[in-house]
């Protein structure tokens, strides 16, 4: 297992690496899918809070809390997968240079 080289980069290098990765075919499909996952998480959190605010029954509150927890997991996983894919791209790019 390799170390996460992405975290060792400075802010400018991270920005350039992201732009370079998103110009590849894999980067464009990953960006589209992860943005969709991110939007699903945001919409789910909004819907969950609406269910909690309009608490007509205990089941709606439970459903709202469960939905918010699942959507927070969606958001965290979208950022984690994004970092892992960019890191894989960086490692492969460095291996090609050698």
N, C-alpha and C positions, 0 to 999 in steps of 0.2 A: 504494500500500500504506500502510495506516495503522500507527501505532506501537501497541505493546501498552500500552494504558491501564490494564490490570489491575494491572500491576506498580507503577504510580505511586500506587495507593491504599494507605491504611494498613490495619492489621489489622482494625479494626472495620468499615470500609467494604467490605473484601473479604468479610467474613462476611455482612454485610447483602445484598450483591450476590448472593452464592451462594444465600442463602435466597430472595431475590426471583426469581432465575432458575429455581430448582427448583420454584417454584410455577406456572410456566407449563407448557403442554402439551408444548412442545419440551423443556423442562428435565427433565420427568419421564421422557420416553422416553430422552433422552440419559443421564440418571443411571442408569436401569435397564440400558442397554446397556453403559455404561462400567464399572459395578459387575460385570456378568457377565464382561467382558473382564479386569478386575482379578482376580476369583476364578479364572478360567481360568489366569492367569499364576501365581498362588500355588500352585494344585494342580499345575501343570506343574513348578514349581521343586521342590516336595516330591517328586513322582514322579521327577524327574531325580536328586535327591540319593539317593533310595532305590536307584536303578539304579547309582549310583556306589559307594555303600556295599556293596551286595551284588554286587560285581564278579566275576561268573562268567566273563566273557570281555571281550576288548578292545572288541568291538562294543557291549556294553552300556554300557561306560564312555563310548565315543564318542557313543552315543545319548543318554546322560544329560547330557553336557556340551553337546551340540547343543540338547537340550530346554531346559536352563537358560538358554542364551543367547537362544533364541527367546522364552522366557517373560519374560525381563528386558526384551526389546524390547516385548512386550505391555504390561508395566507402565509403561514410560516413555511409550509411545504413548497409553495411557489417560489419563495425567496431562496430556500435551501437548494432546490433543484437548479435554479438559475445560477447560483454560485458554483455548484458542482459541475455544471455543463461548461461554464466559462473556464473553470479550473482545468477540466479535461482538455479543452481547446488549447490552453496555455501550455500544458505538459506536452501534448502532441507537437505543438509548434516548436518547443524547445528541443524535442528529440529530433525533429527534422533538421534543425540547424547543426546538430552535432554530426 
